[in-house]
Amino acid sequence: MDELKLYTYIAVFGSFALYFGIAWWARAGTTSEFYVAGGNISPIQNGMAIGADWMSAASFISMAGLIAFLGYGGSVFLMGWTGGYVLLAMLLAPYMRKHGKFTVPEFIYDRYYSKTARVVAVVCLIIASLTYIIGQMKGVGVAFSRFLEVDYGLGLGIGMGVVWVYAVLGGMKGITYTQIAQYCVLIFAYTIPAVFISIQLTGNPIPQLGLGSTLADGSGVYLLDKLDMVVTDLGFKEYTTDNMGGTVNMFAYTLSLMIGTAGLPHVIMRFFTVPSVQAARSSAGYALVFIALLYTVAPAVGAMARFNLMNTIQPEAGQNIDYAERPQWFKDWEKTGLLKYEDKNGDGKIQYVADKDKNEMVKVDRDIMVLANPAIANLPNWVIALVAAGGLAAALSTAAGLLLAISSSISHDLMKGILTPNLSEKNELLLSRVVMTISILIAGFLGLHPPGFAAGTVALAFGLAASSIFPALMMGIFAKKMSGKAAVAGMCSGIGITMLYVFQHKGIMFIPGTSFLGGMEPNWFFGISPNAFGSVGALVNFVVAFAALKVTGPAPAHIQQMVDNFRIPHGVSAAHEH
């Protein structure tokens, strides 16, 4: 066994053993422990768990890959995903924690006094969460297929098994403590290689500063200036300019990611695990700090990965290396099928240019960039192995949170809440575990047929949450007269128009040939891409809901009083507030 494989086995399976041990120690025995970890998690622990829950395969594996290829345009992910936490901390989490229910559909049922609203919320939640899980499963398959040198499908199966053990056994309690461990693994795995590479390229050990520093070769040229020169010489757009389709699309994309963040049920559920409203606010603050440790490093990782990729396979424009002399990392990733070479002119050279007819390295999957970056930079094998463990920790932690959100929505909201209200706690717990098992199998199947790169798929999930759940929660808290029928009309119209737009342009689950309206990029609505359309869907949701409110009439007085109760701080009377 070679050294890299040995280190990888130690890092990956050592971390798995840690997760299994924690899951057994913190296994759930009651529905309260299964859904909200008993409600007694401290804010700093919850902040770390939120960080792991949030920093999925899309954040760890795919985001820097997108930044590597999109450059400035990739900043929409940084701005949207972090900005969404500010909305969540200020506008949603404290009020929903004060109301004190287990799940988002349960809150919607109470607020909108409607079983129909609860069912619609469950459907929206499942659609958004399953779409999100596909991105995690793609990340698991990519990491396993390369570092354990197994088939993509087998790697995905191993990942599914790991999630099943600690998510089904431990519920929210087990997942919370596992995610704390996973956060520690993933943050070290992300930052250590970044520090090495920043020193290597710029001499600065802080990657965030290295990104804006001059190169260590003594030329006095700034890293980003050099990168701009390298990519434009090969026919690509400048790295530091907008290539996301214009200002309107960037704004819509960022907004969709922000409000999608604030509307994602698996994140909101985390705020039900703390003992008080103040703890919910503190959790959001800690989470932002923990998330920032990775998100501020991501632009440096992306830029340095692109720089290293270009310099390794094509040191200078027109000076292409022979395919027979390709570096070892290139050979390793070729085995996965995620990096492909095609000799189009028969010269035996590797050429990576913007002109597709001349491009002789026809495929570089964006999701490989973070995982391949340490090997491209010739870092020690233990660093490469650490990145593998970190990538898997990121994907598995988010997958577990999503699966819990799906299982609780079906067992607690659909079955216990509507279909079988007399279900005992023991049977509800059993049903939750059965539903989670089925969800893992479905997620695995979808992961075998991923619709694209992880972050793009995840962006679509955020758009679905943005167009359906976020407006319902906002109106539920800040529009106390909003009625149940109006909210249902808004949710259905918001997610409906978003899915219609996505299917028109990308087909069902991005399957070619299923685009039933024949839409193409030039027909984008005001230049807004399908992944950014959630912001438009949210606007439709609000407009339809308030229009329907004129017809249906306001919510009953006792509902308006309930809204006042969870919005007004303790010790302040309604009369004084008004």
C-alpha positions in Angstrom: 0.0 0.0 0.0 1.4 3.4 -1.0 1.9 6.2 1.5 -1.0 8.4 0.3 -3.5 5.5 0.4 -2.3 4.6 3.9 -2.7 8.2 5.2 -6.1 8.4 3.4 -7.4 5.3 5.1 -6.2 6.5 8.5 -7.8 10.0 8.0 -11.1 8.8 6.5 -11.8 5.7 8.5 -10.4 7.2 11.7 -12.9 10.1 11.4 -15.7 7.6 10.6 -14.9 5.7 13.8 -15.1 9.0 15.7 -18.6 9.7 14.2 -19.9 6.2 15.0 -18.6 6.4 18.6 -20.3 9.8 19.1 -23.6 8.5 17.5 -23.7 5.6 19.9 -22.9 7.7 22.9 -25.5 10.3 22.0 -28.2 8.0 20.6 -31.8 9.4 20.9 -34.2 7.7 23.1 -37.2 10.1 22.8 -38.8 12.0 20.0 -37.6 15.2 21.6 -34.0 14.0 21.5 -34.5 12.7 17.9 -36.0 15.9 16.5 -34.4 18.7 18.6 -31.6 17.0 20.8 -33.7 17.5 23.9 -33.5 21.3 23.4 -30.5 21.8 25.7 -27.6 22.3 23.3 -25.4 25.3 24.2 -25.1 28.2 21.7 -21.4 27.6 21.0 -22.0 23.9 20.4 -25.0 24.7 18.2 -22.9 27.3 16.3 -20.3 24.6 15.4 -23.0 22.1 14.5 -24.7 24.8 12.3 -21.3 25.5 10.7 -20.9 21.8 9.8 -24.6 21.5 8.7 -24.2 24.5 6.6 -20.8 23.9 5.0 -21.8 21.1 2.8 -20.1 19.5 -0.2 -21.1 22.5 -2.1 -19.2 24.8 0.3 -16.2 22.6 0.9 -15.7 20.9 -2.5 -17.7 22.9 -5.1 -17.7 26.5 -4.1 -13.9 27.1 -4.5 -14.1 25.1 -7.7 -16.7 27.5 -9.0 -14.7 30.5 -7.9 -11.6 28.9 -9.6 -13.5 28.9 -13.0 -15.9 31.8 -12.6 -13.6 34.2 -10.8 -15.4 37.3 -9.6 -18.7 35.8 -10.6 -18.3 33.0 -8.0 -18.6 35.6 -5.3 -22.4 35.3 -5.5 -22.1 32.1 -3.4 -20.0 33.8 -0.7 -22.4 36.8 -0.5 -25.6 34.9 -0.7 -24.9 32.0 1.7 -23.4 34.2 4.4 -25.8 37.1 4.0 -28.7 34.6 4.4 -27.5 33.9 7.9 -28.0 37.6 8.9 -31.6 37.3 7.7 -32.0 34.1 9.6 -30.6 35.4 12.8 -32.5 38.7 12.7 -35.9 37.8 11.1 -36.7 34.2 11.7 -34.8 32.1 14.3 -35.6 34.0 17.5 -39.4 34.1 16.8 -39.6 30.5 15.7 -37.6 29.4 18.8 -40.0 31.4 21.0 -42.9 29.6 19.5 -41.2 26.4 20.4 -42.2 23.7 17.9 -40.1 20.8 16.4 -40.4 21.5 12.7 -41.0 24.2 10.1 -44.3 22.7 8.8 -45.5 22.5 12.4 -44.9 26.2 12.8 -46.7 26.8 9.5 -49.7 24.6 10.7 -50.0 26.6 14.0 -49.6 30.0 12.4 -51.9 29.4 9.4 -54.4 27.1 11.3 -54.5 24.9 8.2 -53.7 21.2 7.5 -53.4 22.1 3.8 -50.7 24.7 4.6 -48.8 22.0 6.6 -49.0 19.5 3.7 -47.9 22.1 1.2 -45.0 23.0 3.5 -44.0 19.3 3.8 -44.1 18.9 0.0 -42.0 22.1 -0.6 -39.5 21.0 2.1 -39.1 17.5 0.6 -38.6 18.9 -2.9 -35.9 21.5 -1.8 -34.2 19.0 0.6 -34.0 16.2 -1.9 -32.5 18.5 -4.5 -30.0 19.7 -1.9 -29.0 16.1 -1.0 -28.1 15.3 -4.6 -25.3 17.8 -4.3 -24.0 16.1 -1.1 -24.1 12.7 -2.6 -22.2 13.9 -5.7 -19.5 15.2 -3.3 -19.4 11.9 -1.4 -19.0 10.0 -4.7 -16.3 12.3 -6.0 -14.2 12.1 -2.8 -14.5 8.3 -2.4 -13.9 7.5 -6.1 -10.6 9.4 -6.0 -9.1 8.8 -2.6 -10.2 5.2 -2.0 -9.8 4.4 -5.7 -13.2 2.7 -5.9 -16.0 3.1 -8.4 -18.2 6.3 -8.0 -21.2 4.1 -7.2 -19.4 2.1 -4.5 -18.1 5.2 -2.9 -21.6 6.6 -2.8 -22.8 3.4 -1.2 -20.2 3.6 1.5 -21.2 7.2 2.3 -24.9 6.3 2.5 -24.0 3.5 5.0 -22.1 5.9 7.2 -24.9 8.5 7.2 -27.4 5.8 7.9 -25.6 4.6 11.0 -25.2 7.9 12.8 -28.3 9.7 11.5 -30.8 6.9 12.0 -29.3 5.8 15.4 -28.7 9.2 16.9 -31.3 11.5 15.4 -30.8 15.3 16.1 -28.9 14.5 19.3 -26.4 12.2 17.6 -26.2 14.4 14.6 -25.5 17.5 16.7 -22.5 16.1 18.5 -21.3 14.3 15.3 -21.4 17.6 13.4 -19.3 19.3 16.1 -16.6 16.7 15.4 -17.1 17.1 11.6 -16.7 20.9 11.8 -13.3 20.5 13.5 -12.3 18.0 10.8 -13.5 20.0 7.8 -12.1 23.4 9.0 -8.6 22.0 9.6 -8.8 20.1 6.3 -9.7 23.3 4.4 -7.4 25.8 6.0 -4.1 23.8 6.4 -3.6 23.2 2.6 -4.6 26.8 2.0 -1.8 28.0 4.3 0.7 25.7 2.6 -0.2 26.9 -0.9 -0.4 30.6 0.1 3.2 30.4 1.5 4.3 28.5 -1.6 2.9 31.1 -4.0 3.1 34.4 -2.1 5.2 33.8 1.0 2.2 34.9 3.1 0.9 32.3 5.6 -2.6 33.9 5.8 -4.5 32.8 2.6 -6.9 35.8 2.8 -4.0 38.2 2.6 -2.1 36.0 0.2 -4.8 36.4 -2.4 -4.0 40.1 -2.6 -0.2 39.7 -2.3 2.6 39.7 -4.8 4.1 36.4 -6.0 7.0 34.9 -4.1 9.1 34.6 -7.3 10.4 38.2 -6.8 8.7 39.5 -9.9 6.6 42.0 -7.9 3.5 41.0 -9.9 0.3 40.5 -7.8 -1.2 37.0 -7.8 -4.5 38.1 -9.3 -2.8 40.3 -12.0 -0.7 37.3 -13.0 -3.8 35.0 -13.1 -5.7 37.5 -15.3 -2.7 37.5 -17.7 -2.5 33.7 -17.7 -6.2 33.1 -18.5 -6.6 35.9 -21.0 -3.6 34.6 -22.9 -5.5 31.3 -23.3 -8.7 33.0 -24.5 -10.7 33.0 -21.3 -12.3 36.1 -19.8 -10.3 38.0 -17.1 -10.6 36.2 -13.8 -11.5 39.4 -11.9 -14.4 40.5 -14.2 -18.1 39.6 -14.1 -18.9 36.4 -16.1 -22.2 35.6 -14.5 -24.5 37.1 -17.1 -24.6 40.7 -15.9 -25.5 42.7 -12.9 -29.2 41.8 -12.8 -28.4 38.0 -12.8 -25.8 38.5 -10.1 -28.2 40.4 -7.9 -31.0 37.9 -8.4 -28.6 34.9 -7.8 -27.3 36.5 -4.6 -30.8 37.3 -3.3 -32.1 33.8 -4.1 -29.2 32.2 -2.2 -29.7 34.6 0.8 -33.5 34.1 1.2 -33.0 30.4 0.4 -30.6 30.2 3.3 -33.1 31.7 5.6 -35.8 29.3 4.4 -33.9 26.0 4.5 -35.7 23.8 7.0 -32.7 21.7 8.1 -30.9 24.9 9.1 -33.9 26.4 10.9 -34.4 23.2 12.9 -31.0 23.7 14.5 -32.4 26.7 16.4 -35.0 24.5 18.1 -32.2 22.6 19.8 -31.1 25.4 22.2 -32.9 26.2 25.5 -33.9 29.9 24.9 -34.5 32.7 22.4 -31.3 34.4 23.5 -29.4 31.2 22.9 -30.9 31.0 19.4 -29.6 34.5 18.6 -26.2 33.6 20.1 -26.0 30.4 18.0 -26.5 32.4 14.8 -23.6 34.7 15.8 -21.3 31.8 16.6 -22.3 30.1 13.4 -21.3 33.2 11.4 -17.9 33.2 13.0 -17.3 29.5 12.4 -18.6 29.7 8.8 -16.4 32.8 8.1 -13.3 30.8 8.9 -13.9 28.7 5.8 -15.7 31.3 3.6 -13.1 33.9 3.8 -10.5 31.4 2.7 -12.5 30.1 -0.2 -11.6 32.9 -2.7 -7.9 32.3 -2.1 -8.3 28.5 -2.5 -10.2 29.0 -5.8 -7.8 31.5 -7.3 -4.7 29.6 -6.2 -6.2 26.3 -7.5 -6.8 27.9 -10.9 -3.3 29.4 -11.0 -1.7 26.1 -10.1 -3.8 24.2 -12.6 -2.8 26.5 -15.5 0.9 26.6 -14.5 1.2 22.8 -14.2 -0.4 21.7 -17.4 0.6 24.8 -19.5 3.5 26.7 -18.0 3.3 29.3 -20.8 0.8 29.9 -23.6 2.0 27.8 -26.5 4.3 25.7 -24.3 2.2 22.7 -23.7 3.5 19.6 -21.9 3.4 16.2 -23.6 0.5 14.0 -22.5 3.0 11.1 -21.9 4.7 13.4 -19.3 1.6 14.4 -17.5 1.9 14.7 -13.7 0.8 12.0 -11.3 -2.2 14.0 -10.0 -3.5 14.2 -13.6 -3.2 10.4 -14.0 -5.0 9.8 -10.6 -8.0 12.0 -11.5 -8.2 10.5 -15.0 -9.1 7.2 -13.4 -12.2 8.7 -11.9 -13.5 10.0 -15.2 -13.8 13.5 -13.8 -10.8 14.7 -15.7 -10.6 13.7 -19.4 -8.1 14.2 -22.2 -8.7 14.2 -25.9 -5.9 14.6 -28.4 -7.8 16.5 -31.1 -4.9 17.4 -33.5 -2.7 14.4 -32.8 0.2 16.3 -31.4 0.2 14.5 -28.1 0.2 17.7 -26.1 -2.1 18.9 -23.3 -3.7 22.2 -24.2 -6.4 23.9 -22.1 -7.8 26.9 -23.9 -11.1 28.7 -24.3 -11.6 27.5 -27.9 -13.5 24.2 -27.6 -12.3 23.0 -31.0 -8.7 23.4 -29.9 -9.1 22.4 -26.3 -7.2 19.2 -25.8 -8.2 18.6 -22.2 -11.9 18.5 -22.8 -13.2 18.0 -19.3 -12.2 19.3 -15.9 -15.0 18.7 -13.4 -15.2 21.8 -11.2 -15.8 19.7 -8.2 -12.3 18.2 -8.3 -10.4 21.4 -7.8 -10.3 21.6 -4.0 -9.5 17.9 -3.6 -6.9 18.0 -6.4 -5.3 21.3 -5.3 -2.9 19.9 -2.7 -1.6 17.2 -5.1 -1.2 19.8 -7.9 0.8 21.9 -5.5 2.9 18.9 -4.5 1.9 19.1 -0.8 2.7 16.2 1.6 0.5 13.1 1.4 -0.9 13.6 4.9 -2.3 17.0 3.8 -3.9 15.4 0.7 -5.5 12.7 3.0 -6.7 15.4 5.4 -8.6 17.1 2.5 -10.3 13.8 1.6 -11.5 13.4 5.2 -12.7 17.1 5.3 -14.6 16.8 2.0 -16.4 13.7 3.3 -17.1 15.3 6.7 -18.7 18.3 4.9 -20.9 16.2 2.6 -22.0 13.7 5.3 -22.8 16.4 7.9 -25.2 18.3 5.7 -26.7 15.1 4.2 -27.6 14.0 7.8 -29.3 17.3 8.6 -31.3 17.2 5.4 -32.4 13.6 6.0 -33.6 14.5 9.5 -35.6 17.4 8.1 -37.2 15.1 5.6 -37.9 12.3 8.0 -39.4 14.6 10.7 -41.6 16.3 8.1 -43.1 13.0 7.1 -43.3 11.2 10.4 -44.0 14.2 12.7 -45.9 16.6 10.4 -47.7 14.3 7.9 -48.3 11.1 9.8 -48.5 12.2 13.5 -49.8 15.7 12.7 -52.5 14.8 10.1 -53.0 11.2 9.1 -52.5 9.2 12.4 -52.8 11.7 15.3 -52.9 8.9 17.9 -49.5 7.6 16.9 -47.5 6.7 20.1 -44.1 8.3 20.7 -42.4 4.9 20.4 -44.0 4.2 17.0 -43.3 7.8 15.8 -39.6 7.3 16.6 -39.6 4.0 14.7 -41.4 5.6 11.8 -38.9 8.4 11.7 -36.1 5.9 11.4 -37.9 4.0 8.6 -38.6 7.1 6.7 -35.0 8.3 7.1 -33.8 4.9 5.7 -36.0 5.2 2.7 -34.9 8.8 2.2 -31.2 7.7 2.2 -32.0 5.1 -0.5 -33.8 7.7 -2.7 -31.0 10.2 -2.2 -28.4 7.5 -3.1 -30.3 6.7 -6.3 -30.4 10.4 -7.2 -26.7 10.7 -6.4 -25.9 8.0 -8.9 -27.5 10.2 -11.6 -26.4 13.7 -10.5 -27.8 16.5 -12.6 -24.6 18.6 -12.6 -21.8 20.0 -10.4 -22.7 20.1 -6.7 -22.9 23.8 -6.1 -25.2 24.4 -9.1 -27.6 21.7 -7.9 -27.5 23.1 -4.4 -28.2 26.6 -5.8 -31.4 25.2 -7.3 -32.4 23.8 -3.9 -32.0 27.2 -2.4 -34.1 28.7 -5.1 -36.9 26.3 -4.3 -36.7 27.1 -0.6 -36.6 30.8 -1.4 -39.7 30.7 -3.5 -41.8 28.7 -1.1 -40.8 28.5 2.5 -39.1 31.8 3.2 -42.0 34.0 2.2 -44.5 31.9 4.2 -42.3 32.2 7.4 -41.8 36.0 6.9 -45.5 36.7 6.4 -46.3 34.4 9.3 -44.2 36.5 11.6 -44.5 40.0 10.3 -47.9 40.0 8.6 -50.2 38.9 11.4 -53.4 39.3 9.3 -52.1 36.9 6.7 -54.6 34.0 6.3 -54.0 30.3 5.7 -55.6 30.2 2.3 -53.6 33.2 1.1 -50.3 31.6 2.4 -51.1 28.3 0.6 -51.8 30.2 -2.7 -48.5 32.0 -2.3 -46.4 28.9 -1.6 -48.0 27.0 -4.5 -47.5 29.8 -7.0 -44.0 30.6 -5.8 -42.6 27.1 -6.1 -44.7 26.3 -9.1 -43.4 29.2 -11.3 -39.8 28.5 -10.1 -40.0 24.8 -11.0 -41.7 25.6 -14.4 -38.9 28.0 -15.2 -36.2 25.5 -14.3 -37.8 22.7 -16.2 -38.2 25.0 -19.2 -34.5 25.8 -19.4 -32.8 22.7 -17.9 -35.3 19.9 -18.2 -36.6 17.7 -15.4 -33.6 17.2 -13.0 -31.4 18.6 -15.8 -32.1 15.6 -18.1 -31.5 16.6 -21.7 -34.5 16.5 -23.9 -37.1 17.0 -21.2 -37.3 20.8 -21.5 -40.9 20.9 -22.5 -41.2 24.6 -23.4 -38.0 24.5 -25.4 -36.4 27.4 -23.5 -32.8 28.4 -24.2 -30.4 30.9 -22.6 -31.4 33.8 -24.8 -34.9 33.5 -23.5 -34.0 34.0 -19.9 -36.5 36.2 -18.1 -34.8 39.6 -17.8 -31.5 37.7 -18.1 -32.0 35.7 -14.9 -30.6 32.2 -14.9 -32.7 29.2 -13.7 -30.5 28.8 -10.6 -31.2 32.5 -9.7 -34.9 32.4 -10.3 -35.9 31.6 -6.7 -35.8 35.4 -6.0 -38.5 36.0 -8.7 -40.5 33.0 -7.3 -40.4 34.6 -3.8 -41.7 37.9 -5.2 -44.5 36.0 -6.9 -45.2 34.2 -3.6 -45.6 37.5 -1.7 -47.7 39.2 -4.4 -50.1 36.3 -4.8 -50.5 35.8 -1.0 -51.3 39.5 -0.4 -53.7 39.5 -3.4 -55.4 36.4 -2.1 -55.6 38.0 1.4 -57.9 40.7 -0.1 -60.3 37.9 -1.1 -60.0 35.5 1.8 -60.1 38.1 4.6 -57.7 38.3 7.6 -56.6 35.6 10.0 -58.8 35.0 13.1 -58.2 37.2 16.1 -56.7 34.4 18.2 -54.1 33.8 15.5 -53.2 37.5 15.4 -52.9 37.4 19.2 -50.5 34.3 18.9 -48.3 36.2 16.5 -48.2 39.2 18.9 -47.2 36.8 21.7 -44.2 35.3 19.9 -43.1 38.7 18.5 -43.2 40.7 21.7 -40.4 40.3 24.2 -41.1 38.8 27.6 -42.3 41.4 30.2 -43.7 43.8 27.5 -47.4 44.1 27.3 -49.2 44.3 23.9 -50.7 47.6 24.9 -47.3 49.1 25.7 -45.8 47.7 22.5 -48.5 49.4 20.4 
